[in-house]
C-alpha cells in the first residue's frame, strides 16, 4: 500500500499544479445541469487524475465528480474503485479564497481504505490508509502524524461548517449543541481541521456526494475520529457513511466527529434537548 499511496500523492500534487495554473489566470465558469458551477480547472484536474490512475491501476474503475453517466452506469458492481473529486470547493476556487482541495480515495467493499487530500494554495496534503494512521505534509517540510482531539466536558465545542451551504436543520442543531464556536471552512478542509485536532465537529445536514467525503472519511478515521449518519428528526448519530451501496451517490445527512465524541453524542445531556426538532 505504501508504494500505491506515494503514487497517488504524486498525482494529487500534479493536479494541484494544473489547478494553480488556471487559478493564477482567467477563470472560465459554466453551469452544470444541476446549476452548480464548473470551471476549466475542474476538467483539467479530472483529466489528469483519471488518466494517471488508469495507468497506475488499470483493473480498478474510476468514479469522478466529472465522470459522464455512461462511465459509471455499472458502478454498483464495483468492489474496488477510485472515488475522486478533482476540485472540491469550486465556489471557493471562483472566490479565490484558497479553501479548495483535490480529493482522491480508494474504496473497497463500501469503505474507503486510502485517502489523499491536497490543498493547492495552502501547499498542504493530508493522507491516510487503513491501519497506518493519518499524516500531514506541507510542501518542502517533513511529514508529521496527525491525531484528532478529545473534547472534554466544560470545553467550548469547536464546530466547523460550510461557507456556502446552510439549512434549517443545521440551524436547529447549532441551537442545541453544547456551548461552541463556529468557524466557516471551505471544502474537505473541514474534515482535515478535525483530523489534525483543530476542530471537534462538522455537522452536515444537507446535500453532499460521496466524492466529497470518501478521502476525508478514511483520513479522519485513521486520526481517531469518525463520520456518522445523522438522523435529523432526532439529531442522533447512527451508523458510519458507506460508499457505492445505493442507487444514489448523494450522501445521507452526517456529522464528522473528533476522538471519542460519538460515544457522548447520543447520551442524555449532550444536546440541550432530545426528540424531534422544533417546528
Secondary structure, DSSP 8 states (H G I E B T S, - for coil): -HHHHHHHHHHHHHHHHHHHHHHTS---EEE-TTS-EEEHHHHHHHHHHHHHHHHH-TTSEEEETT--GGGSTTGGG-SEEEEEEEEE-HHHHHHT-S--EEEEEEEETTEEEEEEEEETTTTEEEEEETTS-EEEEETTS--EEE---B--TTS-EEEEE-SS---HHHHHHHHHSSSEEEEE--TTHHHHHHHTTS-SEEEE-S--BHHHHHHHHHHHHHTT-EEEEEETTTTEEEEE--SS-SS--B---EEEE-BTHHHHHTSTTTSS--SS---
